[in-house]
Amino acid sequence: MRFKVFVETSVLIAASTYMVSKPLFLEIKDTFYDEAMRLISVFRKHVNKQIGITTLYVVEEAHHVLNKVVERRLDEVLEDKTGFYEMLSITVDSCQERLRDVLSSLSQLPVNPVETSKQHFLVVKMYEEKIAKALTLPKPAYPMAGVAPKFLSKKGLFRLYKKQDEILHSQLTNLLFNPPEDSDKIILSHAAYLAKLYGETEGKNIKFFLASTDYHFVPYRRGLLVSRQVTDNIEENFFGIICDRPHEIFLELKAVK
């Protein structure tokens, strides 16, 4: 079994947003930095296997987005804004260099624009259908609490079931409040094109992942509850792409020899 991991923008940003300077009393670190770097370490260890892949579109977007992310993080951590732009320049240069280093462990692959546009059409349709489904979700908390035994608090159970239901459908409802951007759809269409290409050339001998921290792709987890309606749809309809966070994919890959 061979593995391919399509790395999208959010993981590249997570692995690149890190800057610690004791003289400047500065520390910036992305929430997902550690797990992103664990996954990158697997790519580096097995660079000859070309496990980690991406496309030019993702690379260009990552360079562009990184500058904005660093500026926002720096604004959050610096109370004294004196010399802000000088500090910003230093931090951006450091994080951009880190991004270039991360990219050196990935294979940047070309995509066929005609075939990718076909996948893009299907991706757009998939998200439209999921948004429509999110608008018509059932509300089972009321009937479930209503049939509870008399000695249990129906009000308490209603709150419990309501919260559980919200978590289980959160990947869908997220689409209503945070709809996917065009860039998300383009990225998924690139991943779908490459997954199809590998499937045609290597058949069932390939396992294709999409590494992300974005809930437009990866499951929403809260304790033992998981919402994965979009994730499952992607795997079922886009050539078996398994979307997950860097840590979960790292656990799958760490046994690679």
Secondary structure, DSSP 8 states (H G I E B T S, - for coil): -EEEEEE-HHHHHHHH-EEEETTTTEEEE-TTHHHHHHHHHHHHHTGGGT-EEEEHHHHHHHHHHHHHHHHHHHHHH-S--TTHHHHHHHHHHHHHHHHHHHHTTSEEE---HHHHHHHHHHHHHHHHHHHHHHTT---THHHHHHTS-TTS-HHHHHHHHHHHHHHHTHHHHHHHHS---HHHHHHHHHHHHHHHHHHHHHGGGEEEEEE-S-TTTS-EEETTEEE-HHHHHHHHHTTT-EEE-HHHHHHHHTT--
